[in-house]
Amino acid sequence: MKPSGLKSRRNERLMALVAIALLLFCPPLIIVVDRLPAFSVGWLPLYLFIAWAVVIGLTAWLMEQRAGH
């Protein structure tokens, strides 16, 4: 069983991840990215793909169970 301090820290990090995800996908930021000057393809699909990959990667990293714990 994990000590309560480690569980509390993990929960705090997960809540921070939720806040980051909400900020990355908030409509004002998406509108700004969508209105950037585009070359052949707009920046919005690239931004959404990278932001989603970051959220998934951070989630996987936080949820990883270490063998030593």
C-alpha positions in Angstrom: 0.0 0.0 0.0 1.3 3.5 -0.8 1.8 6.0 1.8 -0.8 8.7 1.9 1.7 11.4 1.0 2.6 9.8 -2.3 -1.1 9.3 -3.1 -1.9 12.9 -2.3 1.0 14.2 -4.5 -0.2 12.0 -7.4 -3.7 13.3 -7.0 -2.4 16.9 -7.0 -0.4 16.2 -10.2 -3.4 14.7 -11.9 -5.5 17.8 -11.0 -2.7 20.0 -12.5 -2.8 17.8 -15.6 -6.6 18.4 -15.9 -6.0 22.1 -15.5 -3.3 22.1 -18.2 -5.6 20.1 -20.6 -8.5 22.6 -20.0 -6.2 25.5 -20.8 -4.8 23.8 -23.9 -8.3 23.2 -25.3 -10.0 26.4 -24.2 -11.8 28.1 -27.1 -9.9 31.4 -26.9 -6.6 29.7 -27.4 -7.9 27.5 -30.2 -9.3 30.6 -31.9 -5.9 32.2 -31.7 -4.2 29.2 -33.2 -6.8 28.9 -35.9 -6.2 32.5 -37.0 -2.4 32.2 -37.3 -1.2 32.8 -40.9 -1.4 29.4 -42.7 0.9 28.2 -45.5 -0.8 25.3 -47.2 -2.5 23.7 -44.2 -3.7 25.6 -41.1 -2.0 25.3 -37.8 -5.1 24.1 -36.0 -4.8 20.4 -36.8 -1.2 20.4 -35.9 -1.8 22.2 -32.6 -4.7 19.8 -31.7 -2.6 16.7 -32.5 0.4 18.0 -30.5 -1.7 19.2 -27.5 -3.6 15.9 -27.4 -0.3 13.9 -27.6 1.2 16.0 -24.7 -1.9 15.3 -22.5 -1.8 11.6 -23.3 2.0 11.4 -22.7 1.8 13.2 -19.4 -1.1 11.0 -18.3 0.8 7.9 -19.1 3.9 9.2 -17.3 1.9 10.1 -14.2 -0.1 6.8 -14.1 3.0 4.7 -14.6 3.6 2.3 -11.7 7.3 2.1 -10.7 8.6 -1.3 -9.6 10.3 0.2 -6.6 7.2 1.6 -5.0 
